[in-house]
Amino acid sequence: MSEFTKGPLAELCQISRDACAILAEFVVPCYETMNSETSKLKSDKSVFTIADGIVQHLLIEHLFANKFLNIVGEEDESSINISNKPYTVDELTVPDAFVDMIDSVRSRIEALAVNINAEAYQTLTVFIDPIDGTREFATAKGEQCSICIGFSDQTGIPVAGIVFRPITTPFTYATGAASEGYFDSVLNEDGPLNPQGLLTSNGSISPFIGHLIEELGYSRVPSGGAGNKMLMLLEGKGGCYIQDRGVSRW
């Protein structure tokens, strides 16, 4: 377990980072064996996998529960059962090969949860995107996916957070709390810098973005999920990112 920096938000960031590293022990094999039995299309045509549901459930129910003002997750409408076998995520049955792994990860997340001061964060809201870039996760572009956890105060102002890529080797992430002067990261320093790259989705882009790239003389850099784009900005793999198209369910 990490040695925590002074400051409640820095401590929260470091606990979240350690939780993401534990969750990766389930996320990676899930990614490596992705198939039609462990993923589906939701009604809005977005991709959903057992990793989305189980990661969010472990964070909400076993790490953050009863310690915050509110917890908001992207997959709040999902039904998760990892208490009674067979384990299920909505109508998807979790393969037997993952059961012992999930049990182990859950136990370690619960052991980590005791480090969260139940009185220190009662005014904060937690926001969770368990697998940001799920379509990439389900189509062999897992290096573009991330676990995103953010914390806001009672007025809705972001105060701390982490974006964590679980598939990369080693893990890459950035986490911080500006009010405490805290920042920590492990970034991907491989590959060329591209300060004149505009980070976009892997799919279609709007005419506005297309014209903007042409007007600026920039190059388009397909980049997957929003969390990955943010990390790529920090890594110098792109110069800007504008979100003007996508599905918003938050």
WOPE-V276409 format. One record per pair of residues at least 24 apart in sequence whose C-alpha atoms are under 10 Angstrom apart, sorted by the first residue. I is the first residue (numbers start at 1). J is the second residue. Records with the same first field share a line. If there is no record, write none. Layout:
# WOPE-V276409
I=J + J
This chain:
# WOPE-V276409
1=112
5=182
6=180 + 182
7=177 + 179 + 180 + 181 + 182
8=116 + 117 + 120 + 121 + 177 + 180
9=120 + 121 + 151 + 159 + 160 + 161 + 176 + 177 + 178 + 179 + 180 + 182
10=160 + 161 + 175 + 176 + 177 + 178 + 179 + 180 + 181 + 182 + 183 + 184
11=115 + 116 + 117 + 176 + 177 + 182
12=115 + 116 + 117 + 120 + 121 + 151 + 160 + 161 + 162 + 176 + 177
13=149 + 150 + 151 + 160 + 161 + 162 + 174 + 175 + 176 + 177 + 182 + 183 + 184
14=161 + 162 + 175 + 176 + 184
15=63 + 109 + 112 + 113 + 115 + 116
16=59 + 63 + 64 + 109 + 112 + 113 + 116 + 148 + 149 + 150 + 161 + 162 + 163 + 164 + 175
17=147 + 149 + 161 + 162 + 163 + 164 + 173 + 174 + 175 + 184 + 185
18=109 + 112
19=58 + 59 + 63 + 105 + 108 + 109 + 110 + 112 + 113
20=55 + 59 + 109 + 130 + 146 + 147 + 148 + 149 + 162 + 163 + 164 + 165 + 166 + 171 + 173
21=164 + 165 + 166 + 171
22=104 + 105 + 106 + 108 + 109 + 112 + 166
23=51 + 54 + 55 + 58 + 59 + 102 + 105 + 106 + 108 + 109 + 130 + 147 + 166
24=51 + 55 + 105 + 147 + 164 + 165 + 166 + 167 + 168 + 171
25=101 + 102 + 104 + 105 + 166 + 167
26=51 + 54 + 55 + 98 + 99 + 101 + 102 + 104 + 105 + 166
27=51 + 52 + 54 + 55 + 102 + 131 + 137 + 142 + 166 + 167
28=137 + 142 + 166 + 167 + 168
29=97 + 98 + 101 + 167
30=95 + 97 + 98 + 137 + 138
31=137 + 138 + 139 + 140 + 141 + 142 + 167
32=137 + 138 + 140 + 142 + 167
33=138
34=137 + 138 + 139 + 140
35=138 + 139
36=92 + 138
37=91 + 92 + 93 + 94 + 95
38=88 + 89 + 91 + 92 + 93 + 94 + 95 + 138
39=89 + 92 + 134 + 138
40=91 + 92 + 138
41=135
44=247 + 249
45=247
46=134 + 135 + 247
47=133 + 134 + 135 + 136 + 137 + 138
48=75 + 78 + 89 + 131 + 134 + 135 + 137 + 138
49=89 + 90 + 92 + 131 + 134 + 135 + 137 + 138
50=80 + 88 + 89 + 90 + 92 + 93 + 94 + 95
51=89 + 94 + 130 + 131 + 134 + 137
52=78 + 89 + 129 + 130 + 131 + 132 + 134 + 137 + 147
53=77 + 78 + 79 + 80 + 81 + 88 + 89 + 90 + 130 + 131
54=78 + 79 + 80 + 81 + 82 + 88 + 89 + 94 + 102 + 106 + 130
55=102 + 105 + 106 + 128 + 129 + 130 + 131 + 147
56=80 + 128 + 129 + 130 + 131 + 147
57=81 + 82 + 106 + 130
58=82 + 102 + 105 + 106 + 107 + 109 + 110 + 130
59=106 + 109 + 110 + 113 + 128 + 130 + 149
60=126 + 127 + 128
61=106 + 110
62=106 + 107 + 108 + 109 + 110 + 111 + 112 + 113
63=106 + 108 + 109 + 110 + 111 + 112 + 113 + 114 + 115 + 116
64=109 + 110 + 113 + 114 + 116 + 118 + 126
65=113 + 118
66=118 + 119 + 121 + 122
67=113 + 116 + 117 + 118 + 119 + 120 + 121 + 122 + 123 + 124 + 125 + 126
68=118 + 119 + 120 + 121 + 122 + 123 + 124 + 125 + 126 + 151
69=121 + 122 + 123 + 124 + 125 + 126 + 152 + 153 + 154
70=122 + 123 + 124 + 125 + 126 + 127 + 151 + 152 + 154
71=124 + 125 + 126 + 127 + 128 + 151
72=125 + 126 + 127 + 128 + 129 + 149 + 150 + 250
73=126 + 127 + 128 + 129 + 130 + 149 + 250
74=127 + 128 + 129 + 130 + 131 + 132 + 248 + 249 + 250
75=128 + 129 + 130 + 131 + 249 + 250
76=128
82=106
121=151 + 153
122=153 + 154
123=151 + 152 + 153 + 154 + 155
124=150 + 151 + 152 + 153 + 154 + 155 + 156 + 157 + 158 + 159
125=150 + 151 + 152 + 153 + 154 + 155 + 156 + 157 + 158 + 159
126=150 + 151 + 152 + 153 + 158 + 160 + 161
127=151 + 152 + 158 + 161 + 250
128=161 + 162
129=163 + 227 + 250
131=164 + 165 + 166 + 225 + 227
132=163 + 164 + 165 + 224 + 225 + 226 + 227 + 228
133=201 + 223 + 224 + 225 + 226 + 227 + 228
134=224 + 225
135=202 + 224 + 225
136=202 + 223 + 224 + 225
137=167 + 224 + 225
141=167 + 223 + 224
142=166 + 167 + 168 + 224
143=167 + 168 + 169 + 171 + 172 + 223 + 224 + 228
144=168 + 222 + 223 + 224 + 225 + 226 + 227 + 228 + 229 + 231 + 232
145=223 + 224 + 225 + 226 + 227 + 228 + 229
146=172 + 173 + 224 + 225 + 226 + 227 + 228 + 229 + 231
147=173 + 227 + 228
148=173 + 175 + 226 + 227 + 228
149=175
150=175 + 176
151=177
162=227
163=226 + 227 + 228 + 230 + 231
164=227 + 228 + 231
165=227 + 228 + 231
172=228 + 231
173=227 + 228 + 231
174=227 + 230 + 231 + 234
185=231 + 234
186=231 + 235
187=231 + 232 + 234 + 235
188=231 + 232 + 234 + 235 + 236 + 237
189=232 + 234 + 235 + 236 + 237
190=235 + 237
191=235 + 236 + 237
192=235 + 236 + 237 + 238
193=232 + 233 + 235 + 236 + 237 + 238 + 239
194=218 + 219 + 221 + 232 + 233 + 235 + 236 + 237 + 238 + 239
195=219 + 233 + 235 + 236 + 237 + 238 + 239 + 240
196=220 + 221 + 236 + 237 + 238 + 239 + 240
197=221 + 222 + 233 + 236 + 237 + 238 + 239 + 240 + 241
198=222 + 223 + 229 + 233 + 237 + 238 + 239 + 240 + 241 + 242
199=223 + 224 + 226 + 228 + 229 + 230 + 232 + 233 + 237 + 238 + 239 + 240 + 241 + 242 + 243
200=224 + 225 + 226 + 229 + 238 + 240 + 241 + 242 + 243 + 244 + 245
201=225 + 226 + 229 + 241 + 243 + 245 + 246
204=245
205=244 + 245 + 246
206=244 + 245
208=244
209=241 + 242 + 243 + 244 + 245
